[in-house]
Amino acid sequence: MNCKSIWIILLCTYILCNKVVVYAQQEDNLSRPVDLKCEHMFAPLGIDEPSPRLTWRLNDGAKGAKQMAYRIVVGLDSIDVAAGEENVWDSGKVDGQEGLVVYKGATLKPWTRYFWKVVVWDGNDRISNSDVSSFETGMMGEKGSWKGSWISDQHDIHYRPAPYFRKEFQAKKNIKSARAYIAVAGLYELSLNGKRVGNHRLDPMYTRFDRRTLYVTHDVTEWLTKGANAIGVVLGNGWYNHQSLAVWDFHNAPWRARPAFCLDLRIEYEDGTVETIRSERDWKTSSGPIVSNSIYTGEHYDARLEQEGWDSVGFDDSQWNSVRYRGAPSNLIVSQQMQPIRLVKTYHPQTLNKIDDTTYVFDMGQNMAGVTAVNLKGREGTVVKMKHGERLYDDGRVDMSNIDVYYRGDNVADPFQTDILILSGKKQDTFMPKFNYKGFRYVEITTTEPLDIDKSNVTSYFMHSDVRPIGSVKTSSELVNSLWEITNNAYLSNLMGYPTDCPQREKNGWTGDGHLAIESALYNFDAITVYEKWLADHRDEQQPNGILPDIIPTGGWGYGTANGLDWTSTIAIIPWEVYMFYGDSRLLEDCYDNIKRYVDYVDGISPNGLTTFGRGDWVPVKTTSNLELTSSVYFYTDARILASAAKLFGKEEDYKKYYALGEKIRDAINNKFLNRATGIYADGSQTELSVPLHWGVVPEESRAKVAANLNERVKENDFHLDVGVLGAKAILNALKDNGYGETAYKLAVQNTYPSWGWWVENGATTLLENWDLDAKRDISDNHMMFGEIGGWFFKSIGGILPDPEQPGFKNTLLKPIFPEGLEQSDVRYSSPYGEIRSTWEKEGDSVYYDIVVPPNASATFYMPSNVHDRKTVQLVAGSHRFKMRLRIER
Ligand code: BGC
């Protein structure tokens, strides 16, 4: 080819490419359905739900953009689906603006990949197609789907080393696709041909194992080859076989047994035949280098015991043992349909303090939940201990006294928050625990022989359920930005397949902590799948009489404690908030009978409508609040949610009954606790005034008076908090929603004791458990129960609120405040309809407010009280700009 023709080809390619680009840009400007998800996941594998939810949103920047109708096409062939031909389900053209539709086609078959797309008609009757997406079914809960057997090794619950399992097999033909389905009682890591499969950590997620056991689906097509292949599985104890001792009795859990698994490796060959390699009696097992593992304390690894090639073809396993059959841990083996835990962020040490030849302390610069990886070389048998903690003693060593208080185990054989590595002496040993995580900022390494260690030998990973960030808060106030950030750090540190209270001392799914944080959670992260799973755990744990334990999941602890309304109202509050944020009522529907049983139970023990069933305003600054008042307010909240759910689901009788119950509770609270003359509840603490205001208990005619009293209380306290967890949830909302936005903001950004800002001033990188930095108990440095603050910024300076009449942000209530002391704010939230932007900037006496309303949605903008010519404006999709004059009080 001569030079000229090369140039012509290049030129044509350029033109063609540019045409494609121009065309693609034009396409982008068109109204288009995007973000297709099934069961709130992108192209998920292992769907077991017979009626999966399909969701999408419209991508359209035009003003007033709307979807007028949609059509869903589902089929087995992606090309046919792209062409609009279906062979499974065609919804036909349906008039409507919804972006969530439940699949209603033919019965879904197991192990099948379904392709689907959405066609939408916009306001101008223009038609646009989404890209083709897919979902793939798993076992579909069908008896007989599983081919494998549950197997384990020969040891009992006390045996410490982790069991390794292996099997070799021949793939006889060319492989088209392959899936590994693995159900585990305990934790696992799967490898194929010497390579670990996937990047999940701590799979499967913790459930009440004897009621529900999760299996995970992996696409392993790329891991296999035609011919000889090897499978390796290593099992960890997790919460299934809790060997460490702590006050919550996990070592006595009714499900406790040696970990076991069931695996189906389903291979589809190019000729259409299917072969399933399964866990069976012909597998081999052995112990290996993991000589001890506890989710709660740490992992011990003896590098001298590594067996190179154990999960590869050709390994000599003649010394390995046979496996034994085990019963399935529960009758319900269900697909794990949620964002997995991953190592999300990497931290290299900020500082290294060499205390002596055998003691090194690393500061990772961030309190987090996670693990530390080391690579070290030293004499064979050198014992390296890696202790993790949140604080340092004055001498620079790691101090665990704030977090090891509920540990009851053997501090020598099984030290708390400590990994132990024994060096092989042969090579640079690398180690990172597989079956444990810790809460920490500092890592102290001690060795039995002097070792040369530097910063490059140590890396920590922040790990958590890898939920997608969907919200942001950026303002001219450093403190606001930090408060938002440390809330998210605390939230993510406490999200391990279920929300926990703290990642170190307990790792417990404390119910109260979970619902107190729910709004901050949902404004910031696409976490619906985690809550759907956690509420399934709730349903598994509920007693026939309706009672719930206050930690979920539990091995039995927490049914007879203060497991009342202010904690276990998770059962009503979380499904309700998920409905508000996603406009998806499935979780509420799934929990409906459970909420009812719960409310009926409390009703049965509270004939006059009042109850003391609860814990009260936990960890208050100084003033305690009336337990009967706060518990009864949560009782009212649950009855109200139940009545609203009944109405939504067309259960007229239930609606009438629970609406009336709600009114009865409300009257009982107000008759007993509200002094109508003064507008004071009980003794008028900040919590006692905030909680009835926030949860809508205060009679309309008393609202202004109660709110004014609360405002006065806060002013008298020089804009400092005097609340525990229940008050912290309510107070900022109670003030802001009743005309005291300025006071609320001052309280939120207070930076002297006691306040959220005081923590930041003292270097906190996560939210703490106690207002008092010198307190003697309840002093974890990574707690989420005071976490309302991070979410409140969305509701206040962003003003972005779901509209209960049109949930899922179909219509947004925009109620921002432009408080004194804050010059600029940019708050964004990716709602199911797309990003809502609420940004403003002050200039002299004016404020410029820019709003972006997502397509196919609307907003009602309520101008705040400190602007002139205040009014309420209804906004269509698109960008809007307002200039408002501020009333400045001089
Ligand atoms: C936990 C809290 C929890 C509380 C209830 C504490 O030990 O860490 O977050 O909600 O107990 O009593």
Boltz pocket constraint, residues with backbone or C-beta under 6 A from the ligand:
constraints:
  - pocket:
      binder: B
      contacts: [[A, 501], [A, 502], [A, 506], [A, 510], [A, 512], [A, 513], [A, 615], [A, 618], [A, 783], [A, 785]]
      max_distance: 6.0
